[in-house]
Amino acid sequence: MNENEQKIYDLIKKNAYISQQEMANALELSRPSVANLISGLVKKGYIRGKAYVLNDLKQIVCVGGANLDRKVYVKDSIQLGTSNPIRSTKNAGGVARNIAENLGRLGMDARLLTVSGSDSEWNYIAEQSLPYMNLEDVTHFSNATTGSYTAVLDDTGGLVLGLADMDVFDLMIPEWIQQHVSLLQQAKCILADLNCPKDTLQFLCKFAKSRDIPLILVAVSAPKMKHIPDTLDGLNWMITNLDESNAFFNCDLTPSEVVEKWLALGVENVVITKGKEGAVVGNKAEEIYHVPAIETREIIDVTGAGDAFSSAVAYAWLEGKSLIDITKAGIANATKTLQTDYTVRRDLTALQLQEDMEELS
């Protein structure tokens, strides 16, 4: 904002019903000049609508995938080349969407930016998602199919095969995200998953850094590590597992070595997960810490555990927790999610997460 825009903003903040003439008198400007200043503030996203409602929502904007998750559970040991008895379920899924739901259940104000088809699959996703996040800015394409992911799980709950129909996410191009600049510049934090194309993530990195908006990137798979932006300077968090990071660096490194690699590229904070071995976290200001996993006797379903981890990390960081407590929050939420049939566990609240951390420690 320039000086006069800031003065207009301050007057509206004190009195949302102030008239343009009253503002003109207070600033010794003409009424048309005030009208132009207000128009500029609306276009820049600082105020919304004719009532000059201040855009102080400060939401966590989650950018990336939202899809229908189908889970196929093989009842006995899987046998290839023949029919296998199964049971199946469906849930709303997608990394960004799952994280937004986790954050919503934790009491955060989450907003989802994604693309979909205009179909029954999206209607189902929206019905499941609306209680936990804002969906007003989802873009629907009539000639596209809503993303879907089918997971085939063995009798231990382990993933045997994953089938992803995600072509719709190729439509999340820079021109699409630029339509939401007024929303993004008012965000408390932007969290993006690697379902977004590389050019879009590069735009978000540059945009967030120029406006000092916290930015978190969450990996989704080893093949999509190619979507990592060329420049990561100013990125607040990188959240990946060890296999994804080693795929990106094209070498076989330990979690601690991977953390150092990411930090050298300019990332502020890094956390690397490695299943039963826990997670390694670090930043440039502190040492690198290993936080062990929690022993889990019964795993019902692995789907969604990574998203549970990422969302709890984001939540704990925004709450000002230490690196170790941030990682413990992620591990606790992931562990409890492993023990449910749901992609996002139904009992999640901020209080429950704190109790889980105390119990599992």
Secondary structure, DSSP 8 states (H G I E B T S, - for coil): --HHHHHHHHHHHH-TT--HHHHHHHHT--HHHHHHHHHHHHHHTSEETTTTEE-----EEEES--EEEEEEEESSS--TTS---EEEEEEEE-HHHHHHHHHHHTT--EEEE-EEESSHHHHHHHHHHTTTSB-TT-EEETTS---EEEEEE-TTS-EEEEEEE-GGGGG--HHHHHTTHHHHTT-SEEEEETTS-HHHHHHHHHHHHHTT--EEEE---SGGGGGS-S--TT--EEEEEHHHHHHHHTS---HHHHHHHHHHTT-SEEEEE-GGG-EEEEESSS--EEE-----S--S--TTHHHHHHHHHHHHHHTT--HHHHHHHHHHHHHHHHTSSSSS-TT--HHHHHHHHHHH-
